[in-house]
């Protein structure tokens, strides 16, 4: 029977994938399933955000100095309660929390999860798609103690990563290094059903995603790159479109399915970059590479960057490999000119 002629749930898919790994204990499969459960709970709240008093600002700020929204806090509590108590993780690293959350020894498992509980939450009041981004690492240090070696690993050490996007439908997209697969939540039965098997990035880059209002703060190479991309549009045809939602997970998801490139370059306002390596760049870089694309900070592959601390920020260029290479070329040329 062809793959799409029968229903395959997320749980079934994850377990089947892990069967191909000799010695797999099933703990990673169980952890991914629990992340999916947390996503269902968050999705239910996002979908009724206009009906209950969880919209808008919570009147607090997170470690990044950003205003927290009530749904940020709800998503954070949900992940801590469900994933943190699953018995499969020893530590949780959240974009919303200053300190790493260590699970009590009696409940510790063999993995570390880094996550953005609700990316794009500032858009929730306007019905814009938001999402949860996650990254999973194995605990590598011996014993039960959680060490820096466990929590500050390079992206190449990820064993799984993905995101849950809450939009017109809720989708769970993940990779364990064997391709990228997408599952759509069927709210009538409460299950994620395989809807996008083996996602591959479109060979043609159709979309350019960047906040052009930051233009006055950009380095020269970004303007050079933009000029080269826009030059593809001529009297015969518009070959590239500008699409920027302002919700990273939504921009990334669209580009993954359509073919496109997303940039959040460093600038005079954020000289080290704005996005977080552990919670946003690493997991999405793992996904895009598995789909045939690339992710870079302009100088090196995102997955090779050594994190300096839990909230390490980076410049992010992610999408079709040819366009990522073009951006790197523009950056190198700009550096030569400045030198």
C-alpha positions as CSV (number, residue, x, y, z in Angstrom):
1,X,0.0,0.0,0.0
2,X,1.5,3.4,-0.9
3,X,2.6,5.5,2.0
4,X,-0.1,8.2,1.8
5,X,-2.9,5.6,1.4
6,X,-2.8,4.7,5.0
7,X,-2.7,6.8,8.2
8,X,0.6,6.9,10.1
9,X,0.7,8.7,13.4
10,X,3.7,10.6,14.8
11,X,4.2,7.9,17.5
12,X,4.2,5.1,14.9
13,X,6.6,7.0,12.7
14,X,9.1,7.8,15.4
15,X,9.1,4.2,16.7
16,X,9.5,2.8,13.3
17,X,12.4,5.1,12.6
18,X,14.2,4.1,15.9
19,X,13.9,0.5,15.0
20,X,16.6,1.0,12.4
21,X,19.0,2.0,15.2
22,X,20.6,-1.0,16.8
23,X,20.6,-0.7,20.6
24,X,17.9,2.0,20.6
25,X,16.2,2.0,24.0
26,X,13.0,3.8,22.9
27,X,13.7,6.7,25.2
28,X,14.2,9.2,22.3
29,X,11.0,8.1,20.7
30,X,9.1,8.5,24.0
31,X,10.6,12.0,24.4
32,X,9.6,13.2,21.0
33,X,6.1,11.9,21.6
34,X,5.9,13.8,24.9
35,X,7.0,17.0,23.0
36,X,4.1,16.3,20.7
37,X,1.7,16.0,23.7
38,X,2.9,19.4,25.0
39,X,2.3,20.8,21.5
40,X,-1.3,19.6,21.6
41,X,-1.9,21.4,24.9
42,X,-0.3,24.6,23.7
43,X,-2.2,24.4,20.4
44,X,-5.5,24.2,22.2
45,X,-4.7,27.4,24.1
46,X,-3.4,29.2,21.1
47,X,-6.6,28.4,19.2
48,X,-8.8,30.0,21.8
49,X,-6.5,32.9,22.7
50,X,-9.2,35.3,21.6
51,X,-11.8,33.8,23.9
52,X,-10.0,33.6,27.2
53,X,-7.8,36.0,29.1
54,X,-4.4,34.7,28.0
55,X,-3.8,37.2,25.3
56,X,-1.5,40.1,25.4
57,X,1.5,41.0,27.7
58,X,2.0,39.4,31.0
59,X,3.8,42.5,32.3
60,X,7.1,40.7,32.7
61,X,10.3,40.3,30.6
62,X,12.4,37.3,29.9
63,X,16.2,36.8,30.1
64,X,16.4,38.4,26.6
65,X,14.8,41.6,27.9
66,X,11.7,41.0,25.8
67,X,8.2,41.5,26.9
68,X,6.6,38.2,27.9
69,X,3.1,37.3,26.8
70,X,0.7,35.2,28.8
71,X,0.9,32.5,26.2
72,X,4.7,32.5,26.5
73,X,4.3,31.7,30.2
74,X,1.7,29.1,29.5
75,X,3.8,27.4,26.9
76,X,6.8,27.4,29.2
77,X,4.9,25.9,32.1
78,X,3.4,23.2,29.8
79,X,6.8,22.1,28.5
80,X,8.3,22.0,32.0
81,X,5.3,20.0,33.3
82,X,5.0,17.5,30.5
83,X,8.6,17.2,29.1
84,X,10.4,18.0,32.3
85,X,8.5,15.3,34.2
86,X,8.6,12.7,31.4
87,X,11.6,10.9,32.9
88,X,13.5,11.3,29.6
89,X,15.5,14.5,30.2
90,X,18.0,15.5,32.7
91,X,17.9,19.3,31.9
92,X,15.8,21.8,30.1
93,X,17.2,24.9,28.4
94,X,14.6,27.6,27.6
95,X,14.8,30.9,25.7
96,X,12.5,32.2,28.5
97,X,14.6,31.2,31.5
98,X,18.0,32.6,32.6
99,X,19.2,29.5,34.2
100,X,19.3,25.9,33.0
101,X,16.6,23.8,34.6
102,X,18.0,20.6,36.1
103,X,15.5,17.8,36.7
104,X,15.7,16.2,40.1
105,X,18.0,13.2,40.1
106,X,15.2,10.6,40.7
107,X,13.4,11.7,37.5
108,X,16.4,12.2,35.2
109,X,16.7,10.7,31.7
110,X,19.4,10.6,29.1
111,X,18.7,13.7,27.1
112,X,18.9,17.5,27.2
113,X,16.2,19.6,25.5
114,X,16.7,23.2,24.4
115,X,13.6,25.0,23.2
116,X,11.8,28.3,22.4
117,X,8.4,27.6,23.9
118,X,6.4,30.0,21.7
119,X,8.3,31.7,18.9
120,X,6.6,34.7,17.4
121,X,4.3,35.2,20.4
122,X,4.2,39.0,20.0
123,X,2.0,38.3,17.0
124,X,-0.5,36.2,18.8
125,X,-3.0,39.0,19.2
126,X,-3.1,39.4,15.4
127,X,-3.8,35.7,14.5
128,X,-0.3,35.2,13.0
129,X,1.2,31.7,13.1
130,X,3.5,31.0,16.0
131,X,5.3,27.9,17.1
132,X,7.5,25.8,19.4
133,X,11.0,25.1,18.4
134,X,13.0,22.3,20.0
135,X,16.4,20.6,19.9
136,X,17.5,17.4,21.6
137,X,21.0,16.3,22.7
138,X,22.2,13.2,24.5
139,X,23.7,13.6,27.9
140,X,27.4,13.0,27.3
141,X,29.0,13.4,30.8
142,X,29.2,10.3,33.1
143,X,27.1,10.1,36.2
144,X,23.9,11.9,37.1
145,X,25.4,15.3,37.4
146,X,24.5,17.8,34.6
147,X,27.6,19.5,33.4
148,X,28.5,22.2,30.8
149,X,29.5,19.4,28.4
150,X,25.9,18.3,28.4
151,X,24.2,21.7,27.9
152,X,26.6,23.5,25.6
153,X,27.1,21.1,22.7
154,X,27.5,22.1,19.1
155,X,24.6,21.7,16.7
156,X,26.2,18.7,15.0
157,X,25.6,16.8,18.2
158,X,21.8,17.1,18.0
159,X,20.0,13.7,17.9
160,X,16.7,15.3,17.0
161,X,15.2,18.7,16.3
162,X,12.0,20.3,14.9
163,X,9.2,22.6,15.5
164,X,5.4,22.7,16.1
165,X,3.7,25.4,14.1
166,X,0.3,26.7,15.3
167,X,-1.5,28.2,12.3
168,X,-4.6,27.3,10.2
169,X,-3.6,23.8,11.3
170,X,-1.1,22.6,13.8
171,X,1.9,20.8,12.3
172,X,4.7,18.9,13.9
173,X,7.9,18.8,11.8
174,X,10.9,16.9,13.0
175,X,14.1,15.1,12.0
176,X,16.3,12.5,13.7
177,X,18.9,12.7,10.9
178,X,16.9,10.6,8.5
179,X,15.1,13.2,6.5
180,X,12.4,15.7,7.5
181,X,8.8,14.7,8.1
182,X,5.7,16.7,8.8
183,X,2.6,15.7,10.7
184,X,-0.7,17.6,10.8
185,X,-2.8,17.4,14.0
186,X,-6.3,16.0,13.5
187,X,-8.2,17.8,16.3
188,X,-11.1,15.4,16.0
189,X,-9.0,12.4,17.2
190,X,-6.1,14.3,18.9
191,X,-3.4,12.7,16.8
192,X,-0.6,14.0,14.5
193,X,-1.0,12.3,11.1
194,X,1.8,12.1,8.6
195,X,0.9,14.6,5.9
196,X,4.3,15.7,4.5
197,X,6.7,12.7,4.3
198,X,10.4,13.2,3.4
199,X,10.2,17.0,2.9
200,X,12.8,18.3,0.4
201,X,13.6,21.9,-0.2
202,X,12.5,23.2,-3.6
203,X,15.5,23.5,-5.8
204,X,14.5,27.0,-6.8
205,X,14.6,29.8,-4.2
206,X,11.3,31.6,-4.6
207,X,11.2,33.7,-1.4
208,X,13.4,36.2,0.2
209,X,12.6,36.7,3.9
210,X,14.2,39.7,5.7
211,X,13.0,42.7,7.7
212,X,13.9,45.4,5.3
213,X,13.1,48.1,7.9
214,X,16.4,47.2,9.5
215,X,18.1,48.4,6.3
216,X,19.6,51.6,7.8
217,X,21.5,49.4,10.4
218,X,22.9,46.8,8.0
219,X,26.5,46.3,7.0
220,X,27.2,46.9,3.3
221,X,27.2,43.2,2.4
222,X,23.5,42.8,3.1
223,X,22.6,45.6,0.7
224,X,24.9,43.9,-1.9
225,X,23.1,40.6,-1.4
226,X,19.7,42.2,-1.6
227,X,20.7,43.9,-4.8
228,X,21.8,40.6,-6.4
229,X,18.7,38.8,-5.4
230,X,16.3,41.5,-6.6
231,X,18.2,41.7,-9.9
232,X,16.8,38.3,-10.7
233,X,13.5,40.1,-11.4
234,X,13.4,41.6,-14.8
235,X,10.9,42.6,-17.5
236,X,10.3,39.0,-18.4
237,X,9.5,37.6,-15.0
238,X,9.5,38.2,-11.2
239,X,11.5,35.3,-10.0
240,X,11.9,36.2,-6.3
241,X,9.2,37.4,-3.9
242,X,9.6,39.3,-0.6
243,X,7.8,37.6,2.2
244,X,8.5,38.4,5.9
245,X,5.9,37.4,8.5
246,X,8.0,38.4,11.6
247,X,7.5,35.0,13.2
248,X,10.7,33.0,12.5
249,X,9.0,29.6,12.7
250,X,6.3,30.7,10.2
251,X,8.8,32.2,7.8
252,X,11.0,29.1,8.0
253,X,8.0,26.8,7.5
254,X,6.9,28.5,4.4
255,X,10.4,28.6,2.9
256,X,10.9,25.0,3.7
257,X,7.9,24.0,1.7
258,X,8.2,26.6,-1.1
259,X,12.0,27.2,-1.4
260,X,13.4,30.3,0.0
261,X,16.0,32.0,2.2
262,X,15.6,33.8,5.5
263,X,18.2,36.3,6.9
264,X,18.5,37.9,10.2
265,X,21.8,39.6,9.8
266,X,23.8,41.3,12.6
267,X,23.6,45.0,12.4
268,X,24.6,48.2,14.3
269,X,21.7,47.5,16.8
270,X,22.6,43.9,17.3
271,X,26.3,43.5,16.4
272,X,26.4,39.8,17.5
273,X,23.2,38.9,15.8
274,X,19.7,38.7,17.3
275,X,18.6,35.0,17.1
276,X,19.6,32.4,19.7
277,X,21.9,29.6,18.7
278,X,20.6,26.9,21.0
279,X,16.9,27.6,20.7
280,X,16.3,28.8,17.1
281,X,19.4,28.5,14.9
282,X,20.6,25.0,15.7
283,X,17.3,23.1,15.5
284,X,16.2,24.9,12.3
285,X,19.7,24.4,10.8
286,X,19.4,20.6,11.5
287,X,16.0,20.5,9.8
288,X,17.1,22.6,6.7
289,X,20.2,20.5,6.1
290,X,18.2,17.3,6.3
291,X,15.9,18.8,3.7
292,X,18.7,19.7,1.4
293,X,19.4,23.3,2.3
294,X,22.0,25.1,4.4
295,X,22.4,27.4,7.4
296,X,25.3,29.7,8.1
297,X,26.3,32.7,10.2
298,X,28.0,34.1,7.1
299,X,31.4,32.7,8.1
300,X,30.7,29.1,9.1
301,X,28.1,26.4,9.2
302,X,25.6,27.0,12.1
303,X,25.9,23.5,13.3
304,X,29.7,23.8,13.8
305,X,29.5,26.9,16.1
306,X,30.8,26.4,19.7
307,X,28.2,27.9,22.0
308,X,29.7,30.3,24.5
309,X,26.7,30.2,26.9
310,X,23.1,29.1,26.9
311,X,21.8,32.3,25.3
312,X,24.5,32.7,22.7
313,X,23.2,34.9,19.8
314,X,24.1,34.5,16.1
315,X,23.6,36.0,12.7
316,X,21.4,33.6,10.7
317,X,21.3,32.9,7.0
318,X,19.2,29.8,6.3
319,X,17.5,28.3,3.3
320,X,18.5,27.2,-0.2
321,X,22.2,26.3,-0.3
322,X,23.0,28.3,-3.4
323,X,21.6,31.5,-1.9
324,X,23.3,30.9,1.5
325,X,26.6,30.6,-0.4
326,X,25.8,33.8,-2.2
327,X,25.3,35.6,1.1
328,X,28.6,34.2,2.4
329,X,30.3,35.5,-0.8
330,X,28.8,39.0,-0.4
331,X,30.0,39.0,3.2
332,X,33.5,38.0,2.3
333,X,33.6,40.6,-0.5
334,X,32.3,43.3,1.9
335,X,35.0,42.4,4.5
336,X,37.7,42.7,1.9
337,X,36.4,46.2,0.9
338,X,36.3,47.3,4.5
339,X,39.8,46.0,5.1
